[in-house]
């Protein structure tokens, strides 16, 4: 009733009810229904930025980066200060491996929403990809600071910085970042794998193997089992347990056949 009154008064976009329906469908992961509703919202109001942004998110979920980019360009033409649309516009470039463009877009997103840790994190990832580790690390640190300030820490935000520190040979710092991640998410598969990599670099092969086995036993994460088996072959060999190394080597051979 309230939306109807506001519509009659001209205070709400005529596409707002359809947009809200689309957003509910999106949250429920009913993507075809969400797309139909968001298209209706845009038909009723082609300048409705939340609807244009949601259409982009639906396109991104379907790997339609061209559609997402076009929709976000339309949203930003209506409202150049739409911070979330700008962040997603950066994601489109990032996923298309257009790192120079992604960096520019994420910098704009950072300027529009300086308290948003996502823009800092992905700006760091973009900068690291073009060979600027120092600048990337500063963005990772900023993303972590912003999450802590908001009281909404995410273990996954710590891992890019931990990986970069490991790559730079700063093993103790890298370990510290990973252990912080594990405090936040003790059953995080990717974090246990990263800790295993660090321990192996430190010459602690048996500890590395145990962390690797734990990572292998945990569900979720972005890491394939194959990567963990490779690490475990090395770790168990260095730990003086060739039979355990042989087991993981056999698993790898079986996966290749």
C-alpha positions as CSV (number, residue, x, y, z in Angstrom):
1,X,0.0,0.0,0.0
2,X,2.8,2.4,0.9
3,X,4.6,1.8,-2.4
4,X,1.3,2.4,-4.3
5,X,0.8,5.7,-2.5
6,X,4.3,6.8,-3.3
7,X,3.8,5.8,-6.9
8,X,0.7,7.9,-7.1
9,X,2.6,10.8,-5.5
10,X,5.5,10.3,-8.0
11,X,8.0,9.7,-5.2
12,X,8.9,6.2,-6.4
13,X,9.9,4.9,-9.8
14,X,7.2,3.0,-11.6
15,X,9.7,0.2,-12.0
16,X,10.4,-0.1,-8.3
17,X,7.8,-2.9,-7.5
18,X,9.1,-5.0,-10.3
19,X,12.7,-4.4,-9.2
20,X,11.9,-5.4,-5.6
21,X,10.3,-8.6,-7.0
22,X,13.4,-9.2,-9.1
23,X,15.7,-8.7,-6.2
24,X,13.7,-11.2,-4.1
25,X,14.0,-13.8,-6.9
26,X,17.7,-13.1,-7.1
27,X,18.2,-13.7,-3.4
28,X,16.3,-16.9,-3.8
29,X,18.5,-17.9,-6.7
30,X,15.6,-18.0,-9.1
31,X,17.5,-16.4,-11.9
32,X,15.1,-16.7,-14.8
33,X,12.3,-15.2,-12.8
34,X,14.6,-12.5,-11.6
35,X,15.7,-11.6,-15.1
36,X,12.1,-11.4,-16.3
37,X,11.1,-9.1,-13.4
38,X,14.2,-6.9,-13.8
39,X,13.5,-6.5,-17.5
40,X,10.0,-5.4,-16.7
41,X,11.4,-2.9,-14.2
42,X,13.7,-1.4,-16.8
43,X,10.9,-1.3,-19.3
44,X,8.9,0.8,-16.9
45,X,11.9,3.0,-16.0
46,X,15.0,2.8,-18.1
47,X,16.9,5.1,-15.6
48,X,16.3,2.9,-12.5
49,X,19.9,2.3,-11.4
50,X,19.3,-0.5,-8.9
51,X,17.5,-2.5,-11.7
52,X,20.3,-1.8,-14.2
53,X,22.8,-3.0,-11.6
54,X,20.8,-6.1,-10.8
55,X,20.6,-6.9,-14.5
56,X,24.4,-6.7,-14.6
57,X,24.7,-9.1,-11.6
58,X,22.4,-11.6,-13.3
59,X,24.5,-11.3,-16.5
60,X,27.7,-11.8,-14.5
61,X,26.3,-14.9,-12.9
62,X,25.8,-16.2,-16.4
63,X,29.3,-15.1,-17.6
64,X,27.7,-12.6,-19.9
65,X,30.3,-9.9,-19.3
66,X,29.3,-7.9,-22.4
67,X,25.7,-7.6,-21.2
68,X,26.9,-6.8,-17.7
69,X,29.2,-4.1,-19.0
70,X,26.6,-2.4,-21.1
71,X,24.0,-2.4,-18.2
72,X,26.6,-0.9,-15.8
73,X,27.5,1.8,-18.3
74,X,23.8,2.7,-18.5
75,X,23.6,2.8,-14.7
76,X,26.7,5.0,-14.4
77,X,25.5,7.3,-17.1
78,X,22.4,7.9,-15.0
79,X,24.3,8.2,-11.7
80,X,28.1,8.5,-12.0
81,X,28.3,8.4,-8.2
82,X,26.7,4.9,-7.9
83,X,29.6,3.3,-6.0
84,X,28.4,-0.3,-6.2
85,X,27.8,-0.1,-9.9
86,X,31.3,1.3,-10.3
87,X,32.7,-1.6,-8.3
88,X,30.9,-4.1,-10.5
89,X,32.1,-2.3,-13.6
90,X,35.6,-2.9,-12.3
91,X,34.8,-6.5,-11.8
92,X,33.7,-6.8,-15.5
93,X,37.1,-5.5,-16.6
94,X,38.9,-7.7,-14.1
95,X,37.2,-10.9,-15.2
96,X,37.9,-10.0,-18.8
97,X,41.6,-9.7,-17.9
98,X,41.7,-5.9,-18.8
99,X,43.8,-5.0,-15.8
100,X,44.6,-1.4,-16.8
101,X,40.9,-0.6,-17.2
102,X,40.1,-2.6,-14.1
103,X,42.6,-0.6,-12.0
104,X,41.0,2.7,-13.2
105,X,37.5,1.5,-12.4
106,X,38.4,0.2,-9.0
107,X,40.2,3.4,-8.1
108,X,37.0,5.3,-9.0
109,X,35.0,2.8,-6.8
110,X,37.5,3.5,-3.9
111,X,37.0,7.2,-4.3
112,X,33.2,6.9,-4.3
113,X,33.1,4.5,-1.3
114,X,36.3,4.8,0.6
115,X,35.0,2.5,3.4
116,X,34.2,-0.4,1.1
117,X,36.9,-3.1,1.6
118,X,35.9,-4.9,-1.6
119,X,37.1,-2.2,-3.8
120,X,40.5,-2.0,-1.9
121,X,40.9,-5.8,-2.2
122,X,40.2,-6.0,-5.9
123,X,42.3,-3.0,-6.6
124,X,45.1,-4.8,-4.8
125,X,44.6,-7.9,-6.9
126,X,44.6,-5.9,-10.1
127,X,47.8,-4.0,-9.1
128,X,49.6,-7.2,-8.1
129,X,48.8,-8.7,-11.5
130,X,50.7,-5.9,-13.3
131,X,53.8,-6.4,-11.1
132,X,53.4,-3.8,-8.3
133,X,53.6,-5.9,-5.1
134,X,54.3,-3.0,-2.7
135,X,51.2,-1.1,-3.9
136,X,49.1,-4.2,-3.9
137,X,50.1,-5.1,-0.3
138,X,49.1,-1.6,0.8
139,X,45.6,-2.2,-0.7
140,X,45.3,-5.6,1.0
141,X,46.2,-4.0,4.3
142,X,43.7,-1.3,3.7
143,X,40.9,-3.9,2.9
144,X,41.7,-5.7,6.2
145,X,41.6,-2.4,8.1
146,X,38.3,-1.4,6.7
147,X,36.8,-4.8,7.5
148,X,38.0,-4.6,11.1
149,X,36.6,-1.1,11.4
150,X,33.2,-2.3,10.2
151,X,33.3,-5.4,12.5
152,X,32.7,-7.7,9.6
153,X,36.0,-9.5,9.0
154,X,36.3,-12.1,6.2
155,X,39.0,-14.7,6.4
156,X,39.2,-14.8,2.6
157,X,40.4,-11.2,2.5
158,X,43.6,-12.1,4.3
159,X,44.7,-14.8,1.8
160,X,45.7,-12.7,-1.2
161,X,48.1,-10.7,1.0
162,X,49.4,-13.9,2.6
163,X,50.1,-15.4,-0.8
164,X,51.9,-12.2,-1.9
165,X,54.0,-12.2,1.3
166,X,55.0,-15.8,0.7
167,X,55.9,-14.9,-2.9
168,X,58.1,-12.1,-1.6
169,X,59.8,-14.5,0.9
170,X,58.4,-12.8,4.0
171,X,57.4,-16.1,5.5
172,X,56.8,-15.1,9.1
173,X,54.5,-12.3,8.0
174,X,52.7,-14.6,5.6
175,X,52.2,-17.1,8.3
176,X,50.8,-14.5,10.6
177,X,48.2,-13.5,8.0
178,X,47.1,-17.1,7.4
179,X,46.8,-17.8,11.1
180,X,44.6,-14.7,11.5
181,X,42.4,-16.2,8.7
182,X,42.2,-19.5,10.5
183,X,41.1,-17.8,13.7
184,X,38.2,-16.3,11.8
185,X,37.5,-19.5,9.9
186,X,39.2,-22.6,11.4
187,X,37.8,-25.0,8.8
188,X,38.8,-22.9,5.8
189,X,40.4,-25.3,3.3
190,X,42.3,-22.7,1.3
191,X,43.9,-21.2,4.5
192,X,45.1,-24.6,5.7
193,X,46.7,-25.2,2.3
194,X,48.4,-21.8,2.4
195,X,49.7,-22.6,5.9
196,X,51.1,-26.0,4.6
197,X,52.9,-24.1,1.8
198,X,54.5,-21.8,4.3
199,X,55.5,-24.5,6.6
200,X,57.1,-26.4,3.8
201,X,59.1,-23.3,2.8
202,X,60.2,-23.1,6.4
203,X,61.5,-26.6,6.4
204,X,58.8,-28.0,8.6
205,X,57.8,-30.8,6.3
206,X,55.9,-33.0,8.8
207,X,53.8,-30.0,10.0
208,X,53.2,-29.0,6.4
209,X,52.0,-32.5,5.5
210,X,49.6,-32.6,8.4
211,X,48.2,-29.2,7.3
212,X,47.9,-30.5,3.8
213,X,46.0,-33.6,4.9
214,X,43.7,-31.4,6.9
215,X,43.1,-29.2,3.9
216,X,42.3,-32.2,1.7
217,X,39.7,-33.4,4.2
218,X,37.8,-30.1,4.3
219,X,35.1,-29.2,1.8
220,X,34.6,-26.0,-0.1
221,X,37.1,-23.4,-1.2
222,X,38.5,-22.6,-4.6
223,X,41.3,-25.1,-4.5
224,X,41.4,-28.3,-6.5
225,X,42.4,-31.6,-4.8
226,X,45.1,-32.0,-7.3
227,X,47.1,-29.0,-5.9
228,X,46.9,-30.4,-2.4
229,X,48.1,-33.9,-3.6
230,X,51.1,-32.3,-5.3
231,X,52.0,-30.5,-2.1
232,X,51.6,-33.7,-0.1
233,X,53.9,-35.7,-2.3
234,X,56.7,-33.1,-1.6
235,X,55.9,-32.7,2.1
236,X,55.8,-36.4,2.9
237,X,59.0,-37.1,0.9
238,X,60.8,-34.4,2.8
239,X,59.3,-35.6,6.1
240,X,60.8,-39.1,5.5
241,X,57.6,-40.9,4.8
242,X,57.9,-42.1,1.2
243,X,54.9,-44.5,1.5
244,X,52.6,-41.5,2.2
245,X,54.2,-39.6,-0.7
246,X,53.7,-42.6,-3.0
247,X,50.0,-42.8,-2.0
248,X,49.4,-39.2,-3.1
249,X,51.4,-39.7,-6.3
250,X,49.2,-42.7,-7.1
251,X,46.1,-40.6,-6.6
252,X,47.5,-38.0,-9.1
253,X,48.3,-40.7,-11.7
254,X,44.8,-42.1,-11.4
255,X,43.3,-38.6,-11.9
256,X,45.4,-38.2,-15.1
257,X,44.2,-41.4,-16.6
